[in-house]
Amino acid sequence: MRSSAVCIRLLDLELGFQLHAIVIKLGFLDNTFVSNALMGLYGKCGCLDTMLQLFDEMPQRDIASWNTVISSVVKELMYEREFELFHEMLRMDGFGIDHVTEQLRNSNSNGWTLGWTQT
């Protein structure tokens, strides 16, 4: 990775942490759209622990929340975690597969061997 790209990523992450603090202070963390945006930032910067903690603490999730967290774990080649999240999505929140989830599933050749089923 080029040094300029690393600097941009670090700058984005630092600004993301500041934005996250402001969101908490202003009481907007319960807003699903805001939390999804923060998770997207953390996922792109490779901060999976922070992203997963935010995801776990969300009072309400939508399909974008699930797709964001699943795509981030796929990006990090965490296929077993992806499988767990997919089944948790179906079981807990009752969401089905949308076109984004389908693309994630199709992009992961391990997904079929892990037991993804057509729903």
N, C-alpha and C positions, 0 to 999 in steps of 0.2 A: 504494500500500500504506500502510495506517495506520502511524503511528509505533510504536504498541504491538505490532503484528505484526512490524515490523522488529526491535524489541528482543527479542521472543520468539525470532525466528529466529536472531539473533546470539547470544543466550544459549544456545540449543540447540546451535549450532555450537561455541561455546566449551566447553560441557560435553561435546560429542561429541569434540573434540580431546583433552580430558582423559581421557575414557573410552578412547579409542583408545590413548593412552599407557599406561594401566593394563593394557589387554588385551595390549599388546606385552610389557610388563614381566612379566606373569604367564604369558606363553606361550600365550595362548588365540587368537592370531590365525589359527592353522591350523584352528580350529573354523569350519566352514562357516556355521553358524547365526549365530555372533558376527560374522563378516565380512559376512554378508548384512545384518545389522542396522546395522552401521556404514555400509555402502554405501547403505542406505535413507536414513539420516540425511544423508549427504553429498549424495545426489541431491535430497532435499527442500530442502536449503539452497542448491542450485545450485553446489556445489563438484564439478563434473564431473571436473576433473583429478585430484583426490584420490580420488574414487570409482573412476575408471578405473584409476588406479595400483594401488589396493587389489584391484580385480578382476583385473588382469593378474598380480598377485603371489599370487593364491589358488592353493594347491596342488591343491585339489579344489573343483569347482563343482557346484551342483545346479541344477535348473530355476528355483528361486527366485532364484539368483544371476543367471542370464541374464535373467529377467523384470525384475529390479530395474534392471540396467544398461540394458536395452533401453527400459524405460519412462522412465528418466531422460533418455536421449538424445532420445526422442520429445518429451518435455516441453520440451526446449530446441530443438525443430524441426530436429534434426540427422538428417535422413532418410537420407542416404547412409551415415552411421555406423551407423544402425539396421539398414540392409540388410546391411552388412558383418558386424555382430554376429550377425544372424540366421543368415547362412550359416556363419559361424564356429562357432556353436552346433551346427548340424547336422553340420558336417564334423569338428570337433575332439572334441566331447564326445558326439556321437551322440544328443543329446536331440531329441525331436520337439516338435511344437506341442501345448501343453496349453491349457486354456480361457483362461488369462490371456494367453498369447502370442497366441491367436486374437483376443482382445479388443483387444490392442495393434495387431494387424494390421488389424482392422476399423476401429479409430478413426483410422487413418492413411490418408487417401485417397490419398496419394502411394505408399503401400506397394504397391498393386496395379500402379502404373505402373513401379515400380522392379524388378518381377520376382518378387514373392513368389508362390510356387506352393503349391498345396494338397498337403500330405503326409499 
